[in-house]
Amino acid sequence: MGVWLTFCIIIFGIFVIIEELIYYFWNRYVYGPNVETKMKWKKRVKRLQSIYKKKPAVESRESNQEKSSL
């Protein structure tokens, strides 16, 4: 009985995934690609990249100039 239950759940899961894919691609065909959402994701990725980029160390330049003046 457990085998049949598992088999039915897997078939139902595959059916749901296929149905959602058909719905997604049909809406994309009818309404076209969603450019606004694509641009929002690009902005988010760029913002995250700018956060994680290394910033130049300003303090090291100032400390080097102070040492050289002594």
Secondary structure as UniProt FT lines:
FT   HELIX           2..31
FT   HELIX           35..52
FT   HELIX           58..69
//
